[in-house]
Amino acid sequence: MTTEEEGARGQGQQVKIEEIGRERIEKDGKEGKGVKVEERRPKGVVVVRFKVPPLKSFAIWVLSKMTLFLQSAEGIVEEIAKVHRSLPSRPGIDEIEAALSLVHDMDEEEHSRLECLSKQNKGFDVPEELFFVLQQMQKSLLVYQNKEQRREPLKLLDLENVHKLFDELVLRASKCLPNLTNSVTASANAASASLSVPDSSDIVSTTKSLVTSSVSGEGNQKLSLIKLANLIEVSAKKGSKVLDLQNKLIEKIDWLPHSIGKLSNLITLDLSENRITALPTTIGGLSSLTKLALHSNSLSELPETIGDLSNLTHLDLRANQLTSLPFSIGKLSRLSEFDLSLNRMTVVSDAIGSLISLKKLNLDMNDIEELPHTIGQCASLIELHIDYNRLKALPEAIGRLHKLEVLSLRYNNVKSLPTTMASLSSLKELDLSFNELEGLPESLCLVTTLLKLNVGNNFSDLQCLPKSIGNLEALQELDMSNNQIRFLLDSFGMLAQLHVLKVQENPLEVPPRGVVEMGAQAVVQYMIEYVAKRNVKVQTVKNRNTWAQFCCLSSSDYGRHDGLDCAKA
């Protein structure tokens, strides 16, 4: 049957409704009274025509029609299913656990930060009232930000509570209508199932893209705090080995959920290029972790529990705001690579000496003035980089690093080197450029393994090389540019392997500039010939002097004999 309903909605407007089966199409007619509306009727269809009430009573009309619909149990069951389907997707168990844990963490984080703000010390000249205003503003902002972060997990928990309530109500409905139990339950289950498919969840899809058993990190989707917490829960249950969160957290996230400690199977964790200001103490729970990347964040300190990562071999903390290290860092006995460059370190903890497996240490671009003597206990150290600091000297203990191959001290304030450097029996590269060196110890020339030596740009203080520079027979590259060196020493001709020589910006007299421009080997050959010619001249002079002395002695003896003969006569 087709039913056509025509009526005025407001003044001067006609509405035409055609219904064939269950399909309903609403069309606006032309304005004005007495306008005839053309209609198409399927053959054999009966048309029933009636007036629709005005707009003011339209809602009442709809309600009346719905009331008629709800007079039957089947209609009510259908409406229950419809209402149930209107709910958003039901959160998964992992999401609920993550939300509950996150709300708890937020409370602790807020309390901790408020306590830190309360402990701020006021300067002597700062008015009390002014300091009070600042603290109150900081606290208010902190509370506001915390509320904003809580909004998402609380919304998720509220949704779960509504789903629980609906479950109870559906159960009650099924008990009221035993004959319709299957219909009600089937409708509710269908609605629930259609809304809780895991693949439809953006959090789960994020999990799939980020949590893998191998390398991950593709995609540009940023994670909110609740998504991060859920990701941690899912990863913990999956026993994930790798978690790549490099540049994956939204800008507002500056801390990590405490649940991070659940990732006991994790081997590699990359949290670099975010805005994290602190690590939770639970980080020590990552007992299987071997690689931890935290570079390019805003960390100002590390928790003592960092020392509980007993299997850690690689720790990247470059480009943060660290000023010191916790003493527990010395417990990382398996650590082989440690990057602390681009921080605000002024001292290096004595605990560094306990890192017996350390092979590579990078301390570039800090404010370090001295190294602890315990550095000599890092017996496995192969590379040590301390460029762009404020070092004035090296400790004598540096000579105990018998496996050290690379030592870089560029851009410091070093004026002299310890004689113990002669014990660096494996050293291959030594960079001392841009310092304040006045000279190099002769003992340095005992390091016959040296392949590259850079003593350039020592600010007009370096005037000569060691006399025994020729002992470095394996030397391949030598940079002594921008100094005050005038002569190359005789032993320079022994550097047979030298193929790179930089001597520009020196008042060099020997060898001549033209020879220098011909390359390293030309300089070496020149020095060989120069020394040989000079030795020949010296030997000639010595021979002449010896002959003259001999002649003088002979003449003197002859005269003495003549005198004796005369006396005898």
Secondary structure, DSSP 8 states (H G I E B T S, - for coil): -EEEEEEESSTT-EEEEEEETTEEEEEE--SSTT--------TT--EEEE----GGGHHHHHHHHHHHHTTSHHHHHHHHHHHHHTS-----HHHHHHHHHHHHHHHHHHHHHHHHHHT----TTS-HHHHHHHHHHHHHHHHHHHHHHHHHHHHHHHHHHHHHHHHHHHHHHHHH-GGGHHHHHHHHHHHHHHH--GGG-HHHHHHHHHEESS----S---B-HHHHHHHHHHHHHHT-SEEE-TT-B-TT--S--GGGGG-TT--EEE--SS------GGGGG-TT--EEE--SS------GGGGG-TT--EEE--SS------GGGGG-TT--EEE--SS--SS--GGGGG-TT--EEE--SS------GGGGG-TT--EEE--SS------GGGGG-TT--EEE--SS------GGGGG-TT--EEE--SS------GGGGG-TT--EEE----TT------TTGGG-TT--EEE--SS---B--GGGGG-TT--EEE--SS---BS-HHHHTT-HHHHHHHHHHHHHHHHHHHHHHHHHHHHHHHHHHHHHHHHHHHHHHHHH-
